[in-house]
Amino acid sequence: FTQPTAIGERLYIDIIQRGNQYGVGSVDGLSSYFMIQYSKRKTASDILHSIVTTINTYTTQSHNVNLIVADDEPVLQAIRTELLARGYQMGLLTIFGSYSDYCVPFISHHNSDY
């Protein structure tokens, strides 16, 4: 990937769970602005609604979302075509190995910087 040059150009998203609620957490690739849009269920329609609400937050502030980057989850695979039909590309990434193999060393390294 090249570095984004505008706010909203690239959003990194992940499905999160808090108690019995699900949602989409997003981070803007340029500004690091973070937001969460909650939904009651982890269905394709609910997650799509959360993503579209996130996109609308950027567009109402005159920022264009071009690319959404997420991990390769079945619910996100299910809505990829719908997002493309609305003009939004979604890149799905696969991390091979376990969370502890990849994320924990990364988090530990970066937390030591603060």
Backbone as JSON Lines, residues from 0, in Angstrom:
{"i":0,"aa":"F","n":[0.83,-1.19,0.0],"ca":[0.0,0.0,0.0],"c":[0.87,1.25,0.0]}
{"i":1,"aa":"T","n":[0.4,2.27,-0.65],"ca":[1.04,3.58,-0.53],"c":[0.36,4.32,0.62]}
{"i":2,"aa":"Q","n":[1.02,5.32,1.14],"ca":[0.45,6.11,2.23],"c":[-0.77,6.88,1.73]}
{"i":3,"aa":"P","n":[-1.85,6.91,2.5],"ca":[-2.99,7.75,2.11],"c":[-2.6,9.22,2.16]}
{"i":4,"aa":"T","n":[-3.22,10.0,1.3],"ca":[-2.9,11.43,1.25],"c":[-4.05,12.31,1.71]}
{"i":5,"aa":"A","n":[-5.2,11.7,2.05],"ca":[-6.35,12.47,2.49],"c":[-7.09,11.71,3.6]}
{"i":6,"aa":"I","n":[-7.72,12.44,4.49],"ca":[-8.52,11.83,5.54],"c":[-9.66,11.05,4.9]}
{"i":7,"aa":"G","n":[-9.88,9.84,5.38],"ca":[-10.96,9.0,4.88],"c":[-10.6,8.17,3.67]}
{"i":8,"aa":"E","n":[-9.49,8.45,3.05],"ca":[-9.1,7.73,1.83],"c":[-8.99,6.23,2.08]}
{"i":9,"aa":"R","n":[-8.43,5.87,3.22],"ca":[-8.3,4.45,3.57],"c":[-8.71,4.26,5.02]}
{"i":10,"aa":"L","n":[-9.68,3.36,5.24],"ca":[-10.11,3.02,6.59],"c":[-9.72,1.59,6.9]}
{"i":11,"aa":"Y","n":[-9.16,1.4,8.08],"ca":[-8.86,0.06,8.57],"c":[-9.97,-0.29,9.56]}
{"i":12,"aa":"I","n":[-10.66,-1.41,9.33],"ca":[-11.77,-1.77,10.2],"c":[-11.58,-3.16,10.78]}
{"i":13,"aa":"D","n":[-12.28,-3.37,11.89],"ca":[-12.32,-4.69,12.5],"c":[-13.66,-4.83,13.2]}
{"i":14,"aa":"I","n":[-14.16,-6.04,13.23],"ca":[-15.39,-6.32,13.97],"c":[-15.0,-6.55,15.42]}
{"i":15,"aa":"I","n":[-15.68,-5.85,16.3],"ca":[-15.39,-5.97,17.72],"c":[-16.62,-6.46,18.46]}
{"i":16,"aa":"Q","n":[-16.4,-7.0,19.64],"ca":[-17.51,-7.43,20.49],"c":[-17.3,-6.85,21.87]}
{"i":17,"aa":"R","n":[-18.39,-6.3,22.4],"ca":[-18.37,-5.75,23.76],"c":[-19.63,-6.25,24.44]}
{"i":18,"aa":"G","n":[-19.45,-7.2,25.35],"ca":[-20.62,-7.82,25.98],"c":[-21.4,-8.58,24.92]}
{"i":19,"aa":"N","n":[-22.69,-8.27,24.82],"ca":[-23.51,-8.93,23.8],"c":[-23.73,-8.06,22.57]}
{"i":20,"aa":"Q","n":[-22.95,-7.0,22.43],"ca":[-23.04,-6.12,21.27],"c":[-21.83,-6.32,20.37]}
{"i":21,"aa":"Y","n":[-22.07,-6.17,19.08],"ca":[-21.01,-6.19,18.1],"c":[-20.9,-4.8,17.5]}
{"i":22,"aa":"G","n":[-19.85,-4.58,16.77],"ca":[-19.7,-3.3,16.1],"c":[-18.52,-3.32,15.17]}
{"i":23,"aa":"V","n":[-18.36,-2.22,14.49],"ca":[-17.24,-2.04,13.58],"c":[-16.39,-0.91,14.14]}
{"i":24,"aa":"G","n":[-15.15,-1.26,14.47],"ca":[-14.18,-0.25,14.86],"c":[-13.4,0.16,13.63]}
{"i":25,"aa":"S","n":[-13.17,1.44,13.47],"ca":[-12.43,1.9,12.28],"c":[-11.37,2.91,12.69]}
{"i":26,"aa":"V","n":[-10.27,2.88,11.94],"ca":[-9.17,3.83,12.12],"c":[-8.86,4.42,10.75]}
{"i":27,"aa":"D","n":[-8.82,5.74,10.68],"ca":[-8.46,6.41,9.44],"c":[-6.96,6.25,9.21]}
{"i":28,"aa":"G","n":[-6.59,5.91,7.98],"ca":[-5.2,5.64,7.63],"c":[-4.29,6.85,7.68]}
{"i":29,"aa":"L","n":[-4.82,8.05,7.62],"ca":[-3.98,9.25,7.65],"c":[-3.98,9.9,9.03]}
{"i":30,"aa":"S","n":[-5.15,10.15,9.57],"ca":[-5.26,10.91,10.82],"c":[-5.26,10.03,12.07]}
{"i":31,"aa":"S","n":[-5.47,8.72,11.9],"ca":[-5.61,7.77,13.01],"c":[-6.88,8.01,13.82]}
{"i":32,"aa":"Y","n":[-7.83,8.75,13.26],"ca":[-9.11,8.97,13.94],"c":[-9.81,7.63,14.11]}
{"i":33,"aa":"F","n":[-10.31,7.35,15.31],"ca":[-10.92,6.07,15.65],"c":[-12.39,6.28,15.99]}
{"i":34,"aa":"M","n":[-13.23,5.38,15.5],"ca":[-14.65,5.41,15.89],"c":[-15.2,3.99,15.91]}
{"i":35,"aa":"I","n":[-16.28,3.83,16.65],"ca":[-16.98,2.54,16.71],"c":[-18.44,2.78,16.39]}
{"i":36,"aa":"Q","n":[-19.0,1.94,15.52],"ca":[-20.43,1.93,15.23],"c":[-20.95,0.57,15.71]}
{"i":37,"aa":"Y","n":[-21.83,0.58,16.7],"ca":[-22.33,-0.66,17.28],"c":[-23.53,-1.21,16.54]}
{"i":38,"aa":"S","n":[-23.69,-2.53,16.64],"ca":[-24.88,-3.21,16.14],"c":[-25.24,-4.31,17.14]}
{"i":39,"aa":"K","n":[-26.46,-4.79,17.06],"ca":[-26.9,-5.8,18.02],"c":[-26.39,-7.2,17.67]}
{"i":40,"aa":"R","n":[-26.17,-7.43,16.38],"ca":[-25.79,-8.78,15.93],"c":[-24.61,-8.69,14.97]}
{"i":41,"aa":"K","n":[-23.99,-9.84,14.74],"ca":[-22.87,-9.93,13.8],"c":[-23.37,-10.55,12.49]}
{"i":42,"aa":"T","n":[-24.45,-9.99,11.98],"ca":[-24.97,-10.46,10.69],"c":[-24.43,-9.56,9.59]}
{"i":43,"aa":"A","n":[-24.46,-10.05,8.37],"ca":[-23.98,-9.26,7.24],"c":[-24.72,-7.93,7.14]}
{"i":44,"aa":"S","n":[-26.03,-7.95,7.31],"ca":[-26.8,-6.7,7.16],"c":[-26.48,-5.71,8.28]}
{"i":45,"aa":"D","n":[-26.31,-6.19,9.5],"ca":[-25.98,-5.29,10.61],"c":[-24.57,-4.71,10.47]}
{"i":46,"aa":"I","n":[-23.62,-5.55,10.08],"ca":[-22.24,-5.08,9.91],"c":[-22.16,-4.12,8.72]}
{"i":47,"aa":"L","n":[-22.88,-4.43,7.64],"ca":[-22.93,-3.51,6.5],"c":[-23.47,-2.15,6.94]}
{"i":48,"aa":"H","n":[-24.54,-2.16,7.73],"ca":[-25.12,-0.91,8.21],"c":[-24.09,-0.12,9.03]}
{"i":49,"aa":"S","n":[-23.34,-0.8,9.89],"ca":[-22.31,-0.12,10.69],"c":[-21.21,0.48,9.81]}
{"i":50,"aa":"I","n":[-20.81,-0.25,8.78],"ca":[-19.77,0.26,7.87],"c":[-20.29,1.45,7.07]}
{"i":51,"aa":"V","n":[-21.51,1.36,6.58],"ca":[-22.08,2.47,5.81],"c":[-22.25,3.71,6.7]}
{"i":52,"aa":"T","n":[-22.65,3.51,7.94],"ca":[-22.77,4.63,8.88],"c":[-21.4,5.28,9.1]}
{"i":53,"aa":"T","n":[-20.36,4.46,9.23],"ca":[-19.0,4.98,9.37],"c":[-18.61,5.79,8.15]}
{"i":54,"aa":"I","n":[-18.85,5.24,6.96],"ca":[-18.53,5.95,5.72],"c":[-19.28,7.27,5.65]}
{"i":55,"aa":"N","n":[-20.57,7.25,6.0],"ca":[-21.38,8.47,5.96],"c":[-20.85,9.55,6.9]}
{"i":56,"aa":"T","n":[-20.26,9.13,8.02],"ca":[-19.66,10.1,8.94],"c":[-18.54,10.86,8.25]}
{"i":57,"aa":"Y","n":[-17.74,10.16,7.48],"ca":[-16.65,10.81,6.73],"c":[-17.2,11.68,5.59]}
{"i":58,"aa":"T","n":[-18.17,11.16,4.84],"ca":[-18.66,11.92,3.68],"c":[-19.42,13.18,4.1]}
{"i":59,"aa":"T","n":[-20.07,13.16,5.26],"ca":[-20.75,14.39,5.7],"c":[-19.76,15.48,6.09]}
{"i":60,"aa":"Q","n":[-18.5,15.09,6.29],"ca":[-17.44,16.06,6.57],"c":[-16.57,16.32,5.33]}
{"i":61,"aa":"S","n":[-17.1,15.96,4.16],"ca":[-16.44,16.18,2.87],"c":[-15.17,15.36,2.67]}
{"i":62,"aa":"H","n":[-15.12,14.17,3.27],"ca":[-14.01,13.25,3.08],"c":[-14.51,12.04,2.29]}
{"i":63,"aa":"N","n":[-13.73,11.6,1.31],"ca":[-14.12,10.46,0.47],"c":[-13.42,9.19,0.93]}
{"i":64,"aa":"V","n":[-14.21,8.16,1.16],"ca":[-13.65,6.86,1.5],"c":[-13.45,6.08,0.2]}
{"i":65,"aa":"N","n":[-12.23,5.64,-0.05],"ca":[-11.91,4.9,-1.27],"c":[-11.67,3.41,-1.02]}
{"i":66,"aa":"L","n":[-11.01,3.1,0.09],"ca":[-10.61,1.72,0.36],"c":[-10.84,1.39,1.82]}
{"i":67,"aa":"I","n":[-11.43,0.24,2.05],"ca":[-11.64,-0.29,3.4],"c":[-10.77,-1.53,3.51]}
{"i":68,"aa":"V","n":[-9.94,-1.58,4.52],"ca":[-9.04,-2.71,4.73],"c":[-9.47,-3.43,6.0]}
{"i":69,"aa":"A","n":[-9.62,-4.74,5.91],"ca":[-10.09,-5.52,7.06],"c":[-9.49,-6.92,7.01]}
{"i":70,"aa":"D","n":[-9.64,-7.63,8.12],"ca":[-9.21,-9.03,8.1],"c":[-10.28,-9.85,7.38]}
{"i":71,"aa":"D","n":[-9.89,-11.01,6.94],"ca":[-10.72,-11.84,6.07],"c":[-11.7,-12.69,6.88]}
{"i":72,"aa":"E","n":[-12.82,-12.08,7.28],"ca":[-13.86,-12.78,8.03],"c":[-15.03,-13.1,7.11]}
{"i":73,"aa":"P","n":[-15.72,-14.21,7.35],"ca":[-16.85,-14.58,6.49],"c":[-17.92,-13.49,6.37]}
{"i":74,"aa":"V","n":[-18.23,-12.81,7.46],"ca":[-19.27,-11.77,7.39],"c":[-18.82,-10.61,6.5]}
{"i":75,"aa":"L","n":[-17.52,-10.33,6.46],"ca":[-17.02,-9.27,5.59],"c":[-16.94,-9.72,4.14]}
{"i":76,"aa":"Q","n":[-16.63,-10.99,3.93],"ca":[-16.67,-11.54,2.58],"c":[-18.08,-11.41,2.0]}
{"i":77,"aa":"A","n":[-19.08,-11.62,2.86],"ca":[-20.48,-11.59,2.42],"c":[-20.94,-10.2,1.98]}
{"i":78,"aa":"I","n":[-20.34,-9.15,2.5],"ca":[-20.78,-7.79,2.15],"c":[-19.85,-7.08,1.18]}
{"i":79,"aa":"R","n":[-18.78,-7.74,0.8],"ca":[-17.8,-7.11,-0.08],"c":[-18.42,-6.67,-1.41]}
{"i":80,"aa":"T","n":[-19.25,-7.52,-2.01],"ca":[-19.89,-7.18,-3.29],"c":[-20.83,-5.99,-3.13]}
{"i":81,"aa":"E","n":[-21.57,-5.95,-2.04],"ca":[-22.49,-4.83,-1.79],"c":[-21.73,-3.52,-1.64]}
{"i":82,"aa":"L","n":[-20.61,-3.55,-0.94],"ca":[-19.8,-2.33,-0.81],"c":[-19.23,-1.9,-2.15]}
{"i":83,"aa":"L","n":[-18.8,-2.85,-2.95],"ca":[-18.28,-2.53,-4.28],"c":[-19.37,-1.91,-5.15]}
{"i":84,"aa":"A","n":[-20.59,-2.42,-5.05],"ca":[-21.72,-1.86,-5.8],"c":[-22.0,-0.41,-5.39]}
{"i":85,"aa":"R","n":[-21.67,-0.07,-4.15],"ca":[-21.85,1.3,-3.66],"c":[-20.63,2.18,-3.94]}
{"i":86,"aa":"G","n":[-19.6,1.59,-4.55],"ca":[-18.43,2.37,-4.94],"c":[-17.27,2.3,-3.97]}
{"i":87,"aa":"Y","n":[-17.28,1.36,-3.04],"ca":[-16.22,1.25,-2.04],"c":[-15.48,-0.07,-2.21]}
{"i":88,"aa":"Q","n":[-14.17,-0.01,-2.36],"ca":[-13.36,-1.22,-2.45],"c":[-13.05,-1.71,-1.04]}
{"i":89,"aa":"M","n":[-13.01,-3.04,-0.9],"ca":[-12.64,-3.62,0.38],"c":[-11.51,-4.6,0.15]}
{"i":90,"aa":"G","n":[-10.39,-4.36,0.82],"ca":[-9.27,-5.29,0.78],"c":[-9.31,-6.16,2.01]}
{"i":91,"aa":"L","n":[-9.39,-7.47,1.83],"ca":[-9.43,-8.4,2.95],"c":[-8.07,-9.07,3.09]}
{"i":92,"aa":"L","n":[-7.51,-9.0,4.27],"ca":[-6.18,-9.51,4.55],"c":[-6.25,-10.77,5.39]}
{"i":93,"aa":"T","n":[-5.35,-11.69,5.14],"ca":[-5.27,-12.91,5.93],"c":[-3.92,-12.94,6.64]}
{"i":94,"aa":"I","n":[-3.97,-13.15,7.94],"ca":[-2.75,-13.32,8.72],"c":[-2.62,-14.8,9.03]}
{"i":95,"aa":"F","n":[-1.54,-15.39,8.62],"ca":[-1.32,-16.8,8.87],"c":[-0.64,-16.96,10.23]}
{"i":96,"aa":"G","n":[-1.1,-17.9,11.01],"ca":[-0.55,-18.12,12.34],"c":[-1.53,-17.64,13.39]}
{"i":97,"aa":"S","n":[-1.07,-17.64,14.61],"ca":[-1.96,-17.28,15.71],"c":[-1.78,-15.82,16.09]}
{"i":98,"aa":"Y","n":[-2.77,-15.33,16.84],"ca":[-2.72,-13.97,17.36],"c":[-1.43,-13.76,18.15]}
{"i":99,"aa":"S","n":[-1.08,-14.73,18.99],"ca":[0.1,-14.55,19.84],"c":[1.39,-14.53,19.02]}
{"i":100,"aa":"D","n":[1.41,-15.2,17.86],"ca":[2.61,-15.2,17.02],"c":[2.86,-13.84,16.39]}
{"i":101,"aa":"Y","n":[1.81,-13.14,16.01],"ca":[1.96,-11.91,15.23],"c":[1.65,-10.64,16.02]}
{"i":102,"aa":"C","n":[0.52,-10.62,16.71],"ca":[0.04,-9.38,17.31],"c":[0.72,-9.06,18.63]}
{"i":103,"aa":"V","n":[0.91,-10.05,19.49],"ca":[1.47,-9.77,20.81],"c":[2.89,-9.2,20.7]}
{"i":104,"aa":"P","n":[3.79,-9.79,19.9],"ca":[5.13,-9.16,19.79],"c":[5.06,-7.74,19.21]}
{"i":105,"aa":"F","n":[4.17,-7.5,18.25],"ca":[4.01,-6.18,17.64],"c":[3.54,-5.18,18.69]}
{"i":106,"aa":"I","n":[2.51,-5.55,19.45],"ca":[1.96,-4.66,20.47],"c":[3.01,-4.4,21.55]}
{"i":107,"aa":"S","n":[3.69,-5.45,21.98],"ca":[4.71,-5.29,23.03],"c":[5.82,-4.36,22.58]}
{"i":108,"aa":"H","n":[6.27,-4.5,21.34],"ca":[7.32,-3.65,20.81],"c":[6.88,-2.19,20.78]}
{"i":109,"aa":"H","n":[5.69,-1.94,20.28],"ca":[5.23,-0.56,20.15],"c":[4.85,0.06,21.49]}
{"i":110,"aa":"N","n":[4.38,-0.75,22.43],"ca":[4.08,-0.2,23.76],"c":[5.36,0.2,24.49]}
{"i":111,"aa":"S","n":[6.47,-0.44,24.17],"ca":[7.73,-0.09,24.83],"c":[8.26,1.27,24.35]}
{"i":112,"aa":"D","n":[7.69,1.77,23.24],"ca":[8.1,3.07,22.73],"c":[7.51,4.23,23.52]}
{"i":113,"aa":"Y","n":[6.53,3.94,24.37],"ca":[5.82,5.05,25.08],"c":[6.19,5.13,26.53]}
